[in-house]
Structures are given as structure tokens and as C-alpha cells.
Amino acid sequence: MNTEKVAPHIGRNIQKYRNQKGFSQTKLSQLSGVSYNTLIKIEAGGSKNPTIETLIKLARPLEISVDQLLK
């Protein structure tokens, strides 16, 4: 799988679910324990290979599965 295409897709999904929950980037960062800068990079597609651990941390407060972030 081409990670250059995956990361922007993941970032768009994080942003979509974050907005559905009404969370700011700061709020999701606080709730997930993922740094604000990392979250911004993932959402912008600048992080080409977010770890599964990071995705799990982000998915929990969004009340979604990691699979939903990868779709």
C-alpha cells in the first residue's frame, strides 16, 4: 500500500469524525494524548506513516474503530 496516499486519506477521516463530534484539534489532542503538532501533521497529510498506536489513541475519543479511519 502506498503510504503517501494513505496518510492524507486518514487525515481527512480524522478531520471528518472530529468535526462530527464537535472537537477542535486542541480538544482531540488533549483527549487522545496525541500531540497537537502530530495531529495537525496527520490531518494535513504531512505525516506519511502514523503509527497504529497513534491511530488507536485518536480513534478512542472519536468513538470509532481504526478501520473507520483507514476506509
PDB file of N, CA, C and O in Angstrom:
ATOM      1  N   MET A   1       0.845  -1.179   0.000  1.00  0.00           N
ATOM      2  CA  MET A   1       0.000   0.000   0.000  1.00  0.00           C
ATOM      3  C   MET A   1       0.890   1.242   0.000  1.00  0.00           C
ATOM      4  O   MET A   1       1.887   1.293   0.721  1.00  0.00           O
ATOM      5  N   ASN A   2       0.542   2.219  -0.787  1.00  0.00           N
ATOM      6  CA  ASN A   2       1.318   3.441  -0.901  1.00  0.00           C
ATOM      7  C   ASN A   2       0.977   4.374   0.257  1.00  0.00           C
ATOM      8  O   ASN A   2      -0.129   4.912   0.320  1.00  0.00           O
ATOM      9  N   THR A   3       1.931   4.567   1.179  1.00  0.00           N
ATOM     10  CA  THR A   3       1.660   5.375   2.372  1.00  0.00           C
ATOM     11  C   THR A   3       1.444   6.837   2.037  1.00  0.00           C
ATOM     12  O   THR A   3       0.790   7.548   2.801  1.00  0.00           O
ATOM     13  N   GLU A   4       1.977   7.309   0.912  1.00  0.00           N
ATOM     14  CA  GLU A   4       1.761   8.710   0.550  1.00  0.00           C
ATOM     15  C   GLU A   4       0.294   8.982   0.261  1.00  0.00           C
ATOM     16  O   GLU A   4      -0.176  10.104   0.451  1.00  0.00           O
ATOM     17  N   LYS A   5      -0.434   7.973  -0.194  1.00  0.00           N
ATOM     18  CA  LYS A   5      -1.858   8.138  -0.466  1.00  0.00           C
ATOM     19  C   LYS A   5      -2.701   7.817   0.765  1.00  0.00           C
ATOM     20  O   LYS A   5      -3.787   8.371   0.935  1.00  0.00           O
ATOM     21  N   VAL A   6      -2.213   6.936   1.616  1.00  0.00           N
ATOM     22  CA  VAL A   6      -2.969   6.532   2.786  1.00  0.00           C
ATOM     23  C   VAL A   6      -3.070   7.653   3.810  1.00  0.00           C
ATOM     24  O   VAL A   6      -4.162   7.935   4.303  1.00  0.00           O
ATOM     25  N   ALA A   7      -1.959   8.296   4.138  1.00  0.00           N
ATOM     26  CA  ALA A   7      -1.955   9.303   5.197  1.00  0.00           C
ATOM     27  C   ALA A   7      -2.934  10.447   4.932  1.00  0.00           C
ATOM     28  O   ALA A   7      -3.674  10.818   5.843  1.00  0.00           O
ATOM     29  N   PRO A   8      -2.973  11.025   3.723  1.00  0.00           N
ATOM     30  CA  PRO A   8      -3.963  12.099   3.517  1.00  0.00           C
ATOM     31  C   PRO A   8      -5.396  11.590   3.688  1.00  0.00           C
ATOM     32  O   PRO A   8      -6.261  12.320   4.172  1.00  0.00           O
ATOM     33  N   HIS A   9      -5.643  10.361   3.297  1.00  0.00           N
ATOM     34  CA  HIS A   9      -6.968   9.770   3.451  1.00  0.00           C
ATOM     35  C   HIS A   9      -7.306   9.622   4.938  1.00  0.00           C
ATOM     36  O   HIS A   9      -8.420   9.932   5.360  1.00  0.00           O
ATOM     37  N   ILE A  10      -6.359   9.157   5.710  1.00  0.00           N
ATOM     38  CA  ILE A  10      -6.555   9.029   7.155  1.00  0.00           C
ATOM     39  C   ILE A  10      -6.796  10.405   7.767  1.00  0.00           C
ATOM     40  O   ILE A  10      -7.688  10.578   8.597  1.00  0.00           O
ATOM     41  N   GLY A  11      -6.005  11.367   7.357  1.00  0.00           N
ATOM     42  CA  GLY A  11      -6.147  12.726   7.874  1.00  0.00           C
ATOM     43  C   GLY A  11      -7.525  13.307   7.605  1.00  0.00           C
ATOM     44  O   GLY A  11      -8.115  13.946   8.475  1.00  0.00           O
ATOM     45  N   ARG A  12      -8.038  13.087   6.399  1.00  0.00           N
ATOM     46  CA  ARG A  12      -9.385  13.578   6.065  1.00  0.00           C
ATOM     47  C   ARG A  12     -10.428  12.893   6.934  1.00  0.00           C
ATOM     48  O   ARG A  12     -11.380  13.531   7.382  1.00  0.00           O
ATOM     49  N   ASN A  13     -10.254  11.602   7.173  1.00  0.00           N
ATOM     50  CA  ASN A  13     -11.211  10.887   8.020  1.00  0.00           C
ATOM     51  C   ASN A  13     -11.161  11.362   9.462  1.00  0.00           C
ATOM     52  O   ASN A  13     -12.204  11.523  10.095  1.00  0.00           O
ATOM     53  N   ILE A  14      -9.977  11.586   9.987  1.00  0.00           N
ATOM     54  CA  ILE A  14      -9.856  12.110  11.355  1.00  0.00           C
ATOM     55  C   ILE A  14     -10.567  13.451  11.444  1.00  0.00           C
ATOM     56  O   ILE A  14     -11.326  13.700  12.381  1.00  0.00           O
ATOM     57  N   GLN A  15     -10.320  14.305  10.472  1.00  0.00           N
ATOM     58  CA  GLN A  15     -10.947  15.624  10.478  1.00  0.00           C
ATOM     59  C   GLN A  15     -12.466  15.507  10.388  1.00  0.00           C
ATOM     60  O   GLN A  15     -13.185  16.226  11.081  1.00  0.00           O
ATOM     61  N   LYS A  16     -12.952  14.613   9.545  1.00  0.00           N
ATOM     62  CA  LYS A  16     -14.402  14.414   9.387  1.00  0.00           C
ATOM     63  C   LYS A  16     -15.040  13.974  10.707  1.00  0.00           C
ATOM     64  O   LYS A  16     -16.029  14.559  11.149  1.00  0.00           O
ATOM     65  N   TYR A  17     -14.476  12.949  11.327  1.00  0.00           N
ATOM     66  CA  TYR A  17     -15.049  12.442  12.574  1.00  0.00           C
ATOM     67  C   TYR A  17     -14.858  13.433  13.724  1.00  0.00           C
ATOM     68  O   TYR A  17     -15.711  13.536  14.606  1.00  0.00           O
ATOM     69  N   ARG A  18     -13.747  14.155  13.712  1.00  0.00           N
ATOM     70  CA  ARG A  18     -13.512  15.179  14.738  1.00  0.00           C
ATOM     71  C   ARG A  18     -14.575  16.271  14.638  1.00  0.00           C
ATOM     72  O   ARG A  18     -15.130  16.703  15.649  1.00  0.00           O
ATOM     73  N   ASN A  19     -14.848  16.705  13.428  1.00  0.00           N
ATOM     74  CA  ASN A  19     -15.870  17.740  13.225  1.00  0.00           C
ATOM     75  C   ASN A  19     -17.262  17.225  13.601  1.00  0.00           C
ATOM     76  O   ASN A  19     -18.067  17.973  14.155  1.00  0.00           O
ATOM     77  N   GLN A  20     -17.549  15.962  13.306  1.00  0.00           N
ATOM     78  CA  GLN A  20     -18.848  15.382  13.675  1.00  0.00           C
ATOM     79  C   GLN A  20     -19.044  15.370  15.188  1.00  0.00           C
ATOM     80  O   GLN A  20     -20.162  15.537  15.675  1.00  0.00           O
ATOM     81  N   LYS A  21     -17.966  15.175  15.923  1.00  0.00           N
ATOM     82  CA  LYS A  21     -18.035  15.185  17.390  1.00  0.00           C
ATOM     83  C   LYS A  21     -17.999  16.604  17.959  1.00  0.00           C
ATOM     84  O   LYS A  21     -18.241  16.803  19.149  1.00  0.00           O
ATOM     85  N   GLY A  22     -17.701  17.583  17.116  1.00  0.00           N
ATOM     86  CA  GLY A  22     -17.615  18.968  17.580  1.00  0.00           C
ATOM     87  C   GLY A  22     -16.320  19.267  18.312  1.00  0.00           C
ATOM     88  O   GLY A  22     -16.262  20.202  19.109  1.00  0.00           O
ATOM     89  N   PHE A  23     -15.277  18.481  18.051  1.00  0.00           N
ATOM     90  CA  PHE A  23     -13.992  18.672  18.719  1.00  0.00           C
ATOM     91  C   PHE A  23     -13.091  19.580  17.892  1.00  0.00           C
ATOM     92  O   PHE A  23     -13.031  19.464  16.668  1.00  0.00           O
ATOM     93  N   SER A  24     -12.399  20.474  18.566  1.00  0.00           N
ATOM     94  CA  SER A  24     -11.320  21.224  17.928  1.00  0.00           C
ATOM     95  C   SER A  24     -10.095  20.307  17.872  1.00  0.00           C
ATOM     96  O   SER A  24     -10.076  19.246  18.496  1.00  0.00           O
ATOM     97  N   GLN A  25      -9.089  20.721  17.129  1.00  0.00           N
ATOM     98  CA  GLN A  25      -7.846  19.944  17.113  1.00  0.00           C
ATOM     99  C   GLN A  25      -7.237  19.907  18.511  1.00  0.00           C
ATOM    100  O   GLN A  25      -6.704  18.880  18.933  1.00  0.00           O
ATOM    101  N   THR A  26      -7.314  21.010  19.215  1.00  0.00           N
ATOM    102  CA  THR A  26      -6.780  21.065  20.577  1.00  0.00           C
ATOM    103  C   THR A  26      -7.496  20.074  21.484  1.00  0.00           C
ATOM    104  O   THR A  26      -6.854  19.357  22.252  1.00  0.00           O
ATOM    105  N   LYS A  27      -8.820  20.032  21.400  1.00  0.00           N
ATOM    106  CA  LYS A  27      -9.611  19.134  22.242  1.00  0.00           C
ATOM    107  C   LYS A  27      -9.283  17.677  21.942  1.00  0.00           C
ATOM    108  O   LYS A  27      -9.082  16.886  22.864  1.00  0.00           O
ATOM    109  N   LEU A  28      -9.225  17.312  20.658  1.00  0.00           N
ATOM    110  CA  LEU A  28      -8.903  15.925  20.312  1.00  0.00           C
ATOM    111  C   LEU A  28      -7.492  15.581  20.769  1.00  0.00           C
ATOM    112  O   LEU A  28      -7.246  14.467  21.230  1.00  0.00           O
ATOM    113  N   SER A  29      -6.580  16.509  20.647  1.00  0.00           N
ATOM    114  CA  SER A  29      -5.219  16.279  21.114  1.00  0.00           C
ATOM    115  C   SER A  29      -5.206  15.991  22.614  1.00  0.00           C
ATOM    116  O   SER A  29      -4.544  15.057  23.069  1.00  0.00           O
ATOM    117  N   GLN A  30      -5.933  16.788  23.368  1.00  0.00           N
ATOM    118  CA  GLN A  30      -5.999  16.596  24.820  1.00  0.00           C
ATOM    119  C   GLN A  30      -6.651  15.270  25.185  1.00  0.00           C
ATOM    120  O   GLN A  30      -6.153  14.553  26.052  1.00  0.00           O
ATOM    121  N   LEU A  31      -7.756  14.939  24.535  1.00  0.00           N
ATOM    122  CA  LEU A  31      -8.487  13.713  24.858  1.00  0.00           C
ATOM    123  C   LEU A  31      -7.726  12.452  24.455  1.00  0.00           C
ATOM    124  O   LEU A  31      -7.834  11.418  25.114  1.00  0.00           O
ATOM    125  N   SER A  32      -6.966  12.541  23.385  1.00  0.00           N
ATOM    126  CA  SER A  32      -6.285  11.355  22.860  1.00  0.00           C
ATOM    127  C   SER A  32      -4.878  11.163  23.418  1.00  0.00           C
ATOM    128  O   SER A  32      -4.358  10.047  23.439  1.00  0.00           O
ATOM    129  N   GLY A  33      -4.268  12.248  23.867  1.00  0.00           N
ATOM    130  CA  GLY A  33      -2.880  12.158  24.309  1.00  0.00           C
ATOM    131  C   GLY A  33      -1.903  12.237  23.145  1.00  0.00           C
ATOM    132  O   GLY A  33      -0.705  12.022  23.327  1.00  0.00           O
ATOM    133  N   VAL A  34      -2.399  12.542  21.954  1.00  0.00           N
ATOM    134  CA  VAL A  34      -1.547  12.733  20.780  1.00  0.00           C
ATOM    135  C   VAL A  34      -1.212  14.224  20.712  1.00  0.00           C
ATOM    136  O   VAL A  34      -2.096  15.068  20.866  1.00  0.00           O
ATOM    137  N   SER A  35       0.041  14.542  20.486  1.00  0.00           N
ATOM    138  CA  SER A  35       0.429  15.954  20.490  1.00  0.00           C
ATOM    139  C   SER A  35      -0.325  16.728  19.412  1.00  0.00           C
ATOM    140  O   SER A  35      -0.674  16.193  18.360  1.00  0.00           O
ATOM    141  N   TYR A  36      -0.560  17.985  19.704  1.00  0.00           N
ATOM    142  CA  TYR A  36      -1.257  18.879  18.781  1.00  0.00           C
ATOM    143  C   TYR A  36      -0.542  18.925  17.435  1.00  0.00           C
ATOM    144  O   TYR A  36      -1.176  18.848  16.383  1.00  0.00           O
ATOM    145  N   ASN A  37       0.787  19.053  17.475  1.00  0.00           N
ATOM    146  CA  ASN A  37       1.562  19.131  16.234  1.00  0.00           C
ATOM    147  C   ASN A  37       1.442  17.855  15.409  1.00  0.00           C
ATOM    148  O   ASN A  37       1.362  17.916  14.182  1.00  0.00           O
ATOM    149  N   THR A  38       1.429  16.707  16.067  1.00  0.00           N
ATOM    150  CA  THR A  38       1.267  15.439  15.352  1.00  0.00           C
ATOM    151  C   THR A  38      -0.107  15.362  14.706  1.00  0.00           C
ATOM    152  O   THR A  38      -0.233  14.954  13.552  1.00  0.00           O
ATOM    153  N   LEU A  39      -1.126  15.749  15.439  1.00  0.00           N
ATOM    154  CA  LEU A  39      -2.489  15.731  14.893  1.00  0.00           C
ATOM    155  C   LEU A  39      -2.595  16.634  13.665  1.00  0.00           C
ATOM    156  O   LEU A  39      -3.177  16.244  12.654  1.00  0.00           O
ATOM    157  N   ILE A  40      -2.040  17.823  13.752  1.00  0.00           N
ATOM    158  CA  ILE A  40      -2.078  18.749  12.615  1.00  0.00           C
ATOM    159  C   ILE A  40      -1.391  18.133  11.399  1.00  0.00           C
ATOM    160  O   ILE A  40      -1.904  18.208  10.283  1.00  0.00           O
ATOM    161  N   LYS A  41      -0.236  17.529  11.622  1.00  0.00           N
ATOM    162  CA  LYS A  41       0.505  16.912  10.510  1.00  0.00           C
ATOM    163  C   LYS A  41      -0.282  15.775   9.881  1.00  0.00           C
ATOM    164  O   LYS A  41      -0.318  15.650   8.657  1.00  0.00           O
ATOM    165  N   ILE A  42      -0.914  14.946  10.702  1.00  0.00           N
ATOM    166  CA  ILE A  42      -1.692  13.827  10.167  1.00  0.00           C
ATOM    167  C   ILE A  42      -2.873  14.350   9.358  1.00  0.00           C
ATOM    168  O   ILE A  42      -3.118  13.890   8.243  1.00  0.00           O
ATOM    169  N   GLU A  43      -3.602  15.307   9.916  1.00  0.00           N
ATOM    170  CA  GLU A  43      -4.766  15.847   9.204  1.00  0.00           C
ATOM    171  C   GLU A  43      -4.374  16.517   7.894  1.00  0.00           C
ATOM    172  O   GLU A  43      -5.133  16.472   6.926  1.00  0.00           O
ATOM    173  N   ALA A  44      -3.208  17.133   7.852  1.00  0.00           N
ATOM    174  CA  ALA A  44      -2.746  17.822   6.645  1.00  0.00           C
ATOM    175  C   ALA A  44      -2.079  16.874   5.653  1.00  0.00           C
ATOM    176  O   ALA A  44      -1.714  17.277   4.549  1.00  0.00           O
ATOM    177  N   GLY A  45      -1.921  15.605   6.057  1.00  0.00           N
ATOM    178  CA  GLY A  45      -1.264  14.640   5.178  1.00  0.00           C
ATOM    179  C   GLY A  45       0.245  14.725   5.223  1.00  0.00           C
ATOM    180  O   GLY A  45       0.926  14.112   4.400  1.00  0.00           O
ATOM    181  N   GLY A  46       0.779  15.477   6.175  1.00  0.00           N
ATOM    182  CA  GLY A  46       2.224  15.638   6.288  1.00  0.00           C
ATOM    183  C   GLY A  46       2.918  14.494   6.991  1.00  0.00           C
ATOM    184  O   GLY A  46       4.134  14.335   6.879  1.00  0.00           O
ATOM    185  N   SER A  47       2.151  13.693   7.717  1.00  0.00           N
ATOM    186  CA  SER A  47       2.704  12.513   8.382  1.00  0.00           C
ATOM    187  C   SER A  47       2.381  11.326   7.499  1.00  0.00           C
ATOM    188  O   SER A  47       1.238  10.869   7.460  1.00  0.00           O
ATOM    189  N   LYS A  48       3.380  10.822   6.791  1.00  0.00           N
ATOM    190  CA  LYS A  48       3.146   9.778   5.799  1.00  0.00           C
ATOM    191  C   LYS A  48       2.931   8.402   6.400  1.00  0.00           C
ATOM    192  O   LYS A  48       2.460   7.493   5.716  1.00  0.00           O
ATOM    193  N   ASN A  49       3.272   8.237   7.677  1.00  0.00           N
ATOM    194  CA  ASN A  49       3.164   6.913   8.268  1.00  0.00           C
ATOM    195  C   ASN A  49       2.801   6.993   9.751  1.00  0.00           C
ATOM    196  O   ASN A  49       3.625   6.654  10.602  1.00  0.00           O
ATOM    197  N   PRO A  50       1.568   7.441  10.080  1.00  0.00           N
ATOM    198  CA  PRO A  50       1.192   7.463  11.500  1.00  0.00           C
ATOM    199  C   PRO A  50       1.174   6.039  12.051  1.00  0.00           C
ATOM    200  O   PRO A  50       0.754   5.104  11.369  1.00  0.00           O
ATOM    201  N   THR A  51       1.634   5.885  13.288  1.00  0.00           N
ATOM    202  CA  THR A  51       1.679   4.545  13.878  1.00  0.00           C
ATOM    203  C   THR A  51       0.278   4.068  14.239  1.00  0.00           C
ATOM    204  O   THR A  51      -0.640   4.870  14.416  1.00  0.00           O
ATOM    205  N   ILE A  52       0.130   2.774  14.345  1.00  0.00           N
ATOM    206  CA  ILE A  52      -1.154   2.194  14.745  1.00  0.00           C
ATOM    207  C   ILE A  52      -1.500   2.668  16.153  1.00  0.00           C
ATOM    208  O   ILE A  52      -2.671   2.890  16.463  1.00  0.00           O
ATOM    209  N   GLU A  53      -0.499   2.822  16.998  1.00  0.00           N
ATOM    210  CA  GLU A  53      -0.729   3.322  18.370  1.00  0.00           C
ATOM    211  C   GLU A  53      -1.354   4.709  18.339  1.00  0.00           C
ATOM    212  O   GLU A  53      -2.291   4.995  19.084  1.00  0.00           O
ATOM    213  N   THR A  54      -0.827   5.567  17.470  1.00  0.00           N
ATOM    214  CA  THR A  54      -1.377   6.922  17.335  1.00  0.00           C
ATOM    215  C   THR A  54      -2.808   6.878  16.824  1.00  0.00           C
ATOM    216  O   THR A  54      -3.666   7.613  17.313  1.00  0.00           O
ATOM    217  N   LEU A  55      -3.069   6.028  15.852  1.00  0.00           N
ATOM    218  CA  LEU A  55      -4.422   5.917  15.307  1.00  0.00           C
ATOM    219  C   LEU A  55      -5.404   5.389  16.346  1.00  0.00           C
ATOM    220  O   LEU A  55      -6.549   5.836  16.399  1.00  0.00           O
ATOM    221  N   ILE A  56      -4.970   4.450  17.165  1.00  0.00           N
ATOM    222  CA  ILE A  56      -5.824   3.932  18.247  1.00  0.00           C
ATOM    223  C   ILE A  56      -6.147   5.046  19.230  1.00  0.00           C
ATOM    224  O   ILE A  56      -7.294   5.196  19.652  1.00  0.00           O
ATOM    225  N   LYS A  57      -5.135   5.828  19.595  1.00  0.00           N
ATOM    226  CA  LYS A  57      -5.346   6.932  20.539  1.00  0.00           C
ATOM    227  C   LYS A  57      -6.333   7.955  19.986  1.00  0.00           C
ATOM    228  O   LYS A  57      -7.151   8.495  20.732  1.00  0.00           O
ATOM    229  N   LEU A  58      -6.261   8.224  18.682  1.00  0.00           N
ATOM    230  CA  LEU A  58      -7.170   9.189  18.068  1.00  0.00           C
ATOM    231  C   LEU A  58      -8.575   8.625  17.911  1.00  0.00           C
ATOM    232  O   LEU A  58      -9.554   9.358  18.049  1.00  0.00           O
ATOM    233  N   ALA A  59      -8.685   7.348  17.628  1.00  0.00           N
ATOM    234  CA  ALA A  59      -9.995   6.724  17.396  1.00  0.00           C
ATOM    235  C   ALA A  59     -10.826   6.645  18.677  1.00  0.00           C
ATOM    236  O   ALA A  59     -12.048   6.787  18.625  1.00  0.00           O
ATOM    237  N   ARG A  60     -10.191   6.425  19.811  1.00  0.00           N
ATOM    238  CA  ARG A  60     -10.936   6.237  21.066  1.00  0.00           C
ATOM    239  C   ARG A  60     -11.864   7.399  21.411  1.00  0.00           C
ATOM    240  O   ARG A  60     -13.062   7.174  21.585  1.00  0.00           O
ATOM    241  N   PRO A  61     -11.363   8.637  21.516  1.00  0.00           N
ATOM    242  CA  PRO A  61     -12.283   9.730  21.873  1.00  0.00           C
ATOM    243  C   PRO A  61     -13.296  10.040  20.767  1.00  0.00           C
ATOM    244  O   PRO A  61     -14.337  10.643  21.024  1.00  0.00           O
ATOM    245  N   LEU A  62     -12.984   9.625  19.538  1.00  0.00           N
ATOM    246  CA  LEU A  62     -13.933   9.824  18.438  1.00  0.00           C
ATOM    247  C   LEU A  62     -15.003   8.737  18.423  1.00  0.00           C
ATOM    248  O   LEU A  62     -15.979   8.818  17.677  1.00  0.00           O
ATOM    249  N   GLU A  63     -14.802   7.712  19.267  1.00  0.00           N
ATOM    250  CA  GLU A  63     -15.721   6.573  19.382  1.00  0.00           C
ATOM    251  C   GLU A  63     -15.933   5.873  18.040  1.00  0.00           C
ATOM    252  O   GLU A  63     -17.051   5.569  17.625  1.00  0.00           O
ATOM    253  N   ILE A  64     -14.789   5.634  17.385  1.00  0.00           N
ATOM    254  CA  ILE A  64     -14.792   4.913  16.111  1.00  0.00           C
ATOM    255  C   ILE A  64     -13.683   3.881  16.158  1.00  0.00           C
ATOM    256  O   ILE A  64     -12.838   3.901  17.053  1.00  0.00           O
ATOM    257  N   SER A  65     -13.693   2.982  15.189  1.00  0.00           N
ATOM    258  CA  SER A  65     -12.612   1.986  15.100  1.00  0.00           C
ATOM    259  C   SER A  65     -11.505   2.525  14.204  1.00  0.00           C
ATOM    260  O   SER A  65     -11.723   3.437  13.407  1.00  0.00           O
ATOM    261  N   VAL A  66     -10.332   1.958  14.344  1.00  0.00           N
ATOM    262  CA  VAL A  66      -9.214   2.318  13.473  1.00  0.00           C
ATOM    263  C   VAL A  66      -9.596   2.006  12.032  1.00  0.00           C
ATOM    264  O   VAL A  66      -9.215   2.736  11.117  1.00  0.00           O
ATOM    265  N   ASP A  67     -10.343   0.928  11.825  1.00  0.00           N
ATOM    266  CA  ASP A  67     -10.797   0.585  10.465  1.00  0.00           C
ATOM    267  C   ASP A  67     -11.530   1.743   9.801  1.00  0.00           C
ATOM    268  O   ASP A  67     -11.368   1.986   8.605  1.00  0.00           O
ATOM    269  N   GLN A  68     -12.335   2.454  10.581  1.00  0.00           N
ATOM    270  CA  GLN A  68     -13.076   3.591  10.023  1.00  0.00           C
ATOM    271  C   GLN A  68     -12.128   4.708   9.593  1.00  0.00           C
ATOM    272  O   GLN A  68     -12.428   5.436   8.647  1.00  0.00           O
ATOM    273  N   LEU A  69     -11.007   4.853  10.263  1.00  0.00           N
ATOM    274  CA  LEU A  69     -10.024   5.854   9.846  1.00  0.00           C
ATOM    275  C   LEU A  69      -9.312   5.450   8.563  1.00  0.00           C
ATOM    276  O   LEU A  69      -8.873   6.300   7.789  1.00  0.00           O
ATOM    277  N   LEU A  70      -9.204   4.144   8.346  1.00  0.00           N
ATOM    278  CA  LEU A  70      -8.470   3.651   7.184  1.00  0.00           C
ATOM    279  C   LEU A  70      -9.322   3.543   5.926  1.00  0.00           C
ATOM    280  O   LEU A  70      -8.780   3.362   4.835  1.00  0.00           O
ATOM    281  N   LYS A  71     -10.636   3.650   6.052  1.00  0.00           N
ATOM    282  CA  LYS A  71     -11.527   3.492   4.893  1.00  0.00           C
ATOM    283  C   LYS A  71     -11.448   4.690   3.967  1.00  0.00           C
ATOM    284  O   LYS A  71     -12.131   4.725   2.943  1.00  0.00           O
TER     285      LYS A  71
END
